[in-house]
């Protein structure tokens, strides 16, 4: 029997998590020949955890309690490493805990991996629920990412990974800052399903323009060497046309240099030694069983 672990990070939003787990349980009930487990990474929540009743179709529900608040990306990185080192599984599903990764689409991910069991599957965003300004800035983010990396990264964390692919990325330093960038850089090929970003179960979306900017830099920093090479080519090209473009060319060159300095600083996050020592981040684990 195949085994799938569903990895979900959470910070304080226990009501959303409970609703999410119940909806996951409903959507996986048809897969009677697959064993499901749920691995929740509690990012040092300050709100008391609610009592969980184990769902009908999920074999076990384990909660990893972090010592310190590390943020969404690092909780995912920690959970991926923990699962690889401590769990037996065939596939690993990553999804947000607030409803923005729609549980109904988990069936599309599972069906895709059943049809092609050796290729991981990502949820490609074809529609978002945020306002016009955010959606415009998101398109700008995708364009800038493509220009400087040559990669079209149109997915987030929602995906299903084969164990072989988990093995390839679980020890990558860049995983602590950008999951999607690390996946795009290290795993080929990748299948995809169409995905609509849902609305949070409770409260407004926490993805602000500032967080989008940080998210964008984090992804691009994974490809820092490609960025430096492409930036050098751009600067040389602008210098060649400097006679015609004059001040505009010089301004662009300065902006590219500043951009590269920011990417260099962001990439230093990959070197944080304490984050690579995963066991130091874990307080304790809890299990919800039959």
N, C-alpha and C positions, 0 to 999 in steps of 0.2 A: 504493500500500500504506500502510495506517495504521501509525503508530508510537506505541508506548507506552513511557514511561520509568517505571521502578519506583524510587522514592526510599526509601532505608533508612539511618537513622542507626545508628551503632555506637560503643560505648565498651568496649573490652577483650574483649567477648564474641565472639571470632572463631569459636569452634567452633559457637555458635548460628547465627551469620551463614552459615557454610558450609552447615549443615544446612538453613537456611531457603532459601537460593538453590537448593539441589538440589531441594527440595520445590516451589518456585515453577516451576523448569524442568520438573518432571514434570506440574504442573497446567496449564501453558500449551501443552503439545505439540500440542493439537488445533487451535490457532489458527494455521494455516499461512499465512493471508493477513494476519497482523499481525506487524510487526517489533518486537521487544522489546529494550530496553536497561536496564541496571541501574546506578543512580547511588548510590554508597555514600558517606556523609559520616562520616569517621573523626573522632570528637570528641577529638582529641589523646590517643589511647589510650596507656597506659603499658605494656601488654603487647604484645610483638612480634607484628606482623601475620603470619598464616599465608599460605602460598602458595595462590593460587586458580587452579584450572583452569577455563577458561571453559566454562559449561554449553552443552549442545547446542542449546537452543532460545532462548538469549539471545544476541543479536548482539554485544553488547559489555558489558564490566563495567568501570566507571570508579570510582576511589576518590579522593575529595577529602579531603586531610589538613588538618585545622584546626591553627592555630598554638597555640591555647589551648582548654582544656576549657570549653565554653559551655553544655552541657546539651541535653537531648533536643529541647525546643521550638525553641531557637535554631538547632540543626542542621537541623531541618526548614525553618525560615524561610530559612536560608542556602541550602539545597538547592533550594528552590522558586525563589528569586531567581536562583540560578546557572543552573538549567535554563531559565528563561524567557529569560535574557539570552544564553545560549551554546549552546542546543540547539534542534534542529528536532524537534518532536513534535506529536502530535494530542491525546494524553491523558497525564496524570501520575497514577501510583498512589503513595500514601503508605502505608507500613506499618512497624511496629516490627520490630526485628531479632532478637527473642528467642523467637519462636514464639507469643506471646500473640495476635498477629493471625494467624489460621490461614490458611495458604497455600491450603487447599482452597476457601476462600471467594472467592479471587481470580477464580474462574470466574464466580461470581454477579455480581461487580462488572463484569466484562468483558461478560457477556451482557446485563446491564441497560443498559450504555452502547451496545451494539450495537442494542438495541431502541429506544432513545431517545438518539441520538448528541449531542444539544445540551444535555442536562441532566446535571450532575454527580451522582455517587451516593456516599452515605456508608454505612458499616456500622453499623447501629443495634444496640446491645447489648441482647440479650434474655436473656442468661444470663452470669454471671460465675463465675470459678473460685476466688475468694478465700473466706475464712472468713465466718461469720455476722455478726460485728461489723463487718468492713469493708463487707460488702454493705449492712448497715443504715445505716452512715455515708454510703455512696454514695447511698442513697435520700434521706437528709437533705440531702446536697449538691445533688441534683437539685431537691428541693423549695425550698430556699433560693434557688437560682439562678432558678427559675421565679417565685417571689414577688417578687424584686427586679429582674428583667429582663423578665419576661413571656415568656421564651423557654424552650421545652422542648429542652434540648440533651442528647440521648441517644446521642451518638456521640463517638468519640475521633479519632484520626488516620487510621485505616484508611478509605481512600476512593479514588475515581477521579475526577479533575477534568478538565474540558474545558480546552483551551488558553485559550479566551476567559475562563473563570473564573480560571485562573491569572493571567492578565493583570490581572484586577480586584483580586486580593489580594496580588500579589507585592511591591508597594511599601508595603503597609500597615504602620505602625509596630507595631500591636497583634499582628501575626503573630509577633513575637519573643517574646511572652509566652503567647499562647493561639491555637493553630491553630483549634480547634473554635469558639471564640467569634468569631474573625474571619470564619470561613466562614459561621456562622449570621447574622452581622450584615450581610454584604455580598453573599451569594449566595442568590438566590431565583429559581425553586424549586429544591429539592434532592430527588432520588429517594433511596430507601434500600433496603437489603437487610437481612434478619435475620442477626445475627452472634452467635456464642458466643465469649466471650473464652477463649482457650486457656491452657494452662499453659506456663510457660517450659521450653525444652528442657533447660536445665541450671540448677539452683539454684532457690531460692524467688523469688517475685515481689518486685520492688524497689519496688512501690507501697505505701508505708506510709501511716498515717493522717495523719502530718505532711505528706507529699507530696500527699495528697488535699486537705488544707486549703489548701495553696498553690495547687494546681491549681484549686480552687473559686474562690478569690479572683482568680486570674488571668483566669478566664473572665468573672466578674462585672465585673471592671475594664474589659473591652472595652466594656461598656454603661454606663459610669459616669454619663452624663447621664441615662439612663433611671432608673438607680439613685437618683440624687439627687432626681429628680422624684417617684418613688414613695415614697422615704423622707420627703420633705417632706409628702406627703399623709398618710402613716402618723402622723407626729408631730402634725400638725394634728388628725387624727381622734382620736388618743389624748388630746390636750389637751382636746378637746370632751367626752370621757368621763371626764376626770380626777376629776370630782366623785364618780363611782361607783367608779372603779378605784383611785383614790388612789395609794398607793405603787407599786402594780404598774404603773400607767400611766407614772409618772415613771421607773421602772427600765427599762421598755421604750424610752422615749424616749432615755435615756442610752445604752442598748445600740445603738440605731439610729445615733446620732451617732458612737459609737466605730466601728461597722461602716463608716460612710461615710468616716471618717478613714483606716481601713485600706485601703479601696478606692482612695482618693486616692493614698496612698503607693505601692500596687502599680501604679497606672496610670503612675506616674513612670518605671517601667521602659521604657515605650514611647518615652521621650525619650532613651534612651541613644544618643548620637551615634556612638560607635565601632561599635555593632552595625549601624547603618544603612550604614556604609561597608564593604560586604561583602568587598571585595577585600583588606582589611587582615586578615581572619581566615584567609585561605587560605595554607597553606604550599606545597603543590604537589599535582599530580594524578598518578595512576597509571592505566594502562589495561591490562586483561587481554583479549587478543585471541586469535584462532585460533592 
